[in-house]
Amino acid sequence: MPELISAELIEDGLWRLVDPMGFMAHLVVGSRRAVLVDAMLGLGDVRAVAERLAGGLPVSVVLTHRHPDHVGGAYRFDEVMMSAEEDGHWEEAERHAAEHRADGLGGNALLASAPWAFDEGARPRVSHVFEGDVLDLGGLALCCVSLPGHTTGSMGYLCPELGVLLSGDAVTPIMCLCFEESLPVSAWKETLAKMEDLPFERFYTGHHRHAFTKADLPGFVAAADFAEKDRGFAWHHAAVADWDGTCHLCPCDTSDVDSPDFRAVITRGLPEPLARRRHRG
């Protein structure tokens, strides 16, 4: 079977891994150890790929948050790290991952027979990371930064030496704040303000190859402001039945939902029905 996970060196010491469904993880390689930030959906053997790229160095795993497209490959590892608030939701991740995978197969025989971490592995042991913790990789460090909004305990990992923040889903062009574990738009705006003061030049998400910068943050703030005033319309996830919300399509220069310049915010709960107009006789 061909390799299912592609890898690209995007900066010295920083690899991007992409699974067959387009979900992404990042591997940071120091002189003494490597750290895998997120583990994608679990298709293929992310552990084997990460260990090969690390060149024999030990590989640790940190997770930005609990969702299946970020934790699936963790079932290949014995132990992972994540914030305490994100721990304990493995059964939910397993259920939603199965829906993701079933939706993505689409008659694709390669994916249907692909190694699947949720079936072949087991739930890893979990140790907790907290705001301010620092992981020393040798010549590079990853600083744990709380970035709540998408989920209550979303964690980003900042590498000061590279000027890079690995943010998971904390800030994305289609910003999902629609889950039970999501926070209101106002809390996300606090996270955006916090990011302004963090010492990074670029940040990478779990769903875009594009490197975002601080120059992009005002556009996300504008999207948040718009979402707080907009009525929006009902949104339902294409694959996961439990995921729905209210979508706010923010004014921007593109209608391409895959563009890094697109802006939408999806908030929790469906919109209230419009009041019926009263017809005069």
C-alpha positions, 0 to 999 in steps of 0.5 A: 500500500502506498504511503497515505501520509504526506510530509513537507518540510516547511521551515527548518525543524518544522514538518507538515504532515497531511492525511488522505482526507486533508487533515494536518499535523506538525512535527517540530524536530529539535536536537534531542527530541521531536514533538508531534502537534496533533495526529490527524484522523488516524488513517495511515501510520502517523507514528511511523512517519513521524519517527522516520522524519525525526531521524531516530530521535524520540517523538512525543505527542501533544494535542491542541484539542479533543476533536477526532481530526486532531486526535485519531492518530494518537491511538498509535502512541502509548502516551500523549499530552493535552490540556486537562479540559480536553482529556476524557472525551475519547468515546466521543472522538471515536464515534465522530471519527467513524462518521468522518471516515465513512463520509470520506470513503466515497467508494475509495477502495484505498481508504476503505482498506487503509490502516485505521488507528482507532481499530488497530490501536488503543486509547493512549495514556494522557498527561496534562499540559498547562499554560506556561509549560515549556517542552525543551526539544534541544535548540527549540522549545514549545511553549504551551499557550491556552487559546480557548474558544473553539473548545474550552481547553484548546491549547496552542504550541509556540516555538519562539526560535522559529517565530511560529505558533501551531494553533490547531483550530483556535483561529481558522477562516471558517471559525467553528464555535458551535460545539457544546465545548465551544465558548461564545464569540466574546471569549474568542475575541479575547483569544484573538487579543491575546494572540496579538501580544504573543511573540510569533511571526506566523501561525499554522492551523490544522486545516490550511497550508497557508501561513497566517500572520498577525496582519490577518488577526484584524480580519478575524476580529472583524468577522467576530464583530460581524457574527455578534450582530448577524442573524445567520442561517442554519448550518449542519456538518456534512459528516457528523450528525451531532454538529450543527449551528448558526453560520455567519458569512462575513463580508470578504473579498472571496466566496471560495470557502477553501481560501485563507481569505474567506471568513465565516463564524459558526456559533452554537445553536440554530437561529431563531425562526423569523417572525411571520409577517402579519398580513392585513386584510 
